[in-house]
Amino acid sequence: MNPQARKIIDSCESNFDANKDNCSGFIKAVSADFNITMTGQADDLVDFLTSSSDWTAIVDGTGAAAKEKADQSFLVMGGLKSSELTPPRANGHVVIVVSGPLDSINNKYPLGYWGVLNGVGEKDASISHAFNTTDRDDVHYFSRPLP
């Protein structure tokens, strides 16, 4: 594994326990480890990732493409706004995609880390666990090289 990709996973591991109950807090904590400032809740983060010139939308939008970027040591985030979730919710949801294989069940979804607002997120798990079966193919992915 590329050393930069390993640093992203290490950051996810070190920030997970303190942020396992807050997806946006988790994103902000990992980003801060790389001197990247992220603010707001999940909906704000998805809006920011969509409009920021520092982040690039992964064009084909698939989990496989997001995994490839993570394997190349890009910081990769995925998310959906509250209005895009089924059913719509008060808050959106965001995850960090990490280097590794696609999930062994569907061979379609990358591995990631995330918190869950007022719950417990997962680490080094298929992002198919982060979004329901209706939403998981609609996740927006974004990448940026590490500073």
C-alpha positions as CSV (number, residue, x, y, z in Angstrom):
1,M,0.0,0.0,0.0
2,N,1.2,3.5,-0.8
3,P,2.5,5.3,2.3
4,Q,0.1,8.3,1.8
5,A,-2.9,5.9,1.5
6,R,-1.7,4.3,4.8
7,K,-1.6,7.8,6.4
8,I,-5.3,8.3,5.5
9,I,-6.2,5.0,7.1
10,D,-4.1,5.8,10.1
11,S,-5.9,9.1,10.5
12,C,-9.3,7.4,10.2
13,E,-8.3,4.9,12.9
14,S,-7.0,7.6,15.3
15,N,-10.1,9.8,14.9
16,F,-12.8,7.1,14.8
17,D,-13.5,6.6,18.5
18,A,-13.9,10.3,19.2
19,N,-16.2,10.8,16.2
20,K,-18.0,7.4,15.7
21,D,-21.2,9.2,16.6
22,N,-20.9,12.1,14.2
23,C,-20.2,11.7,10.4
24,S,-19.4,15.3,9.8
25,G,-17.2,15.6,12.9
26,F,-15.3,12.5,11.7
27,I,-14.8,14.1,8.2
28,K,-13.6,17.4,9.8
29,A,-11.2,15.6,12.2
30,V,-9.5,13.5,9.5
31,S,-9.3,16.5,7.2
32,A,-7.6,18.5,9.9
33,D,-4.9,15.9,10.1
34,F,-4.0,16.9,6.6
35,N,-4.4,20.7,7.1
36,I,-7.6,20.7,5.2
37,T,-10.4,22.8,6.8
38,M,-14.0,21.5,6.5
39,T,-16.9,23.2,8.2
40,G,-20.6,22.5,8.8
41,Q,-22.8,19.5,8.9
42,A,-23.1,16.7,6.3
43,D,-25.3,18.8,3.9
44,D,-22.9,21.7,4.1
45,L,-20.0,19.4,3.4
46,V,-21.6,17.9,0.3
47,D,-22.3,21.4,-0.9
48,F,-18.8,22.4,-0.3
49,L,-17.3,19.4,-2.0
50,T,-19.5,20.0,-5.0
51,S,-18.5,23.6,-5.4
52,S,-14.9,23.7,-4.2
53,S,-12.1,24.0,-6.8
54,D,-9.9,22.0,-4.4
55,W,-12.1,18.9,-4.8
56,T,-12.8,17.0,-8.0
57,A,-16.1,15.1,-8.5
58,I,-15.3,11.5,-9.5
59,V,-16.8,11.6,-13.0
60,D,-18.3,8.2,-13.3
61,G,-19.5,8.3,-9.7
62,T,-19.0,4.6,-9.0
63,G,-17.5,3.1,-5.9
64,A,-14.8,1.4,-8.1
65,A,-13.6,4.8,-9.4
66,A,-13.6,6.2,-5.8
67,K,-11.6,3.1,-4.7
68,E,-9.0,3.7,-7.5
69,K,-8.5,7.3,-6.3
70,A,-8.1,6.2,-2.7
71,D,-5.6,3.6,-3.9
72,Q,-3.7,6.4,-5.6
73,S,-3.5,8.2,-2.2
74,F,-6.1,10.8,-2.9
75,L,-8.3,11.9,0.0
76,V,-11.7,10.6,-1.1
77,M,-15.1,11.5,0.4
78,G,-18.6,10.4,-0.4
79,G,-21.9,11.7,0.7
80,L,-25.5,12.4,0.1
81,K,-27.5,15.4,1.3
82,S,-30.5,15.0,3.6
83,S,-32.9,15.6,0.7
84,E,-31.2,12.9,-1.4
85,L,-31.6,10.1,1.2
86,T,-34.5,7.7,1.1
87,P,-36.4,8.6,3.1
88,P,-35.3,12.2,3.4
89,R,-33.8,13.0,6.8
90,A,-32.9,16.0,8.9
91,N,-29.2,15.4,8.1
92,G,-27.2,14.1,5.2
93,H,-24.4,11.5,5.5
94,V,-20.7,11.6,4.6
95,V,-17.9,9.0,4.6
96,I,-14.2,8.7,3.9
97,V,-13.2,6.1,1.3
98,V,-9.9,4.3,1.9
99,S,-7.6,2.2,-0.1
100,G,-8.3,-1.5,-0.3
101,P,-10.4,-4.0,-2.2
102,L,-14.0,-3.5,-3.2
103,D,-16.5,-5.3,-0.9
104,S,-16.4,-9.1,-1.2
105,I,-20.2,-9.4,-1.5
106,N,-21.1,-7.1,-4.4
107,N,-17.6,-6.3,-5.6
108,K,-18.9,-2.8,-6.2
109,Y,-18.5,-0.7,-3.1
110,P,-15.3,0.7,-1.6
111,L,-14.1,0.4,2.0
112,G,-14.5,3.4,4.2
113,Y,-14.9,4.9,7.6
114,W,-17.8,7.0,9.0
115,G,-19.5,8.2,12.1
116,V,-23.3,8.0,12.5
117,L,-25.1,10.9,14.1
118,N,-26.4,9.7,17.5
119,G,-25.2,6.1,16.7
120,V,-22.0,4.3,16.0
121,G,-20.4,4.3,12.6
122,E,-18.1,1.7,11.1
123,K,-14.5,1.5,10.2
124,D,-12.8,-0.3,7.4
125,A,-16.2,-1.5,6.1
126,S,-18.0,-1.5,2.8
127,I,-19.8,1.8,2.3
128,S,-22.8,-0.3,1.3
129,H,-23.3,-0.4,5.1
130,A,-23.3,3.4,5.4
131,F,-26.2,3.9,2.9
132,N,-29.3,1.9,2.4
133,T,-29.8,-0.3,-0.7
134,T,-31.8,2.5,-2.4
135,D,-29.2,5.2,-1.8
136,R,-25.8,3.4,-2.0
137,D,-25.5,3.7,-5.8
138,D,-26.3,7.4,-5.8
139,V,-23.4,8.5,-3.5
140,H,-21.5,11.5,-4.8
141,Y,-17.7,10.9,-4.6
142,F,-15.0,13.6,-4.5
143,S,-11.2,13.5,-4.3
144,R,-8.3,15.7,-3.8
145,P,-4.5,15.1,-3.6
146,L,-3.1,15.4,-0.1
147,P,-1.2,18.7,0.5
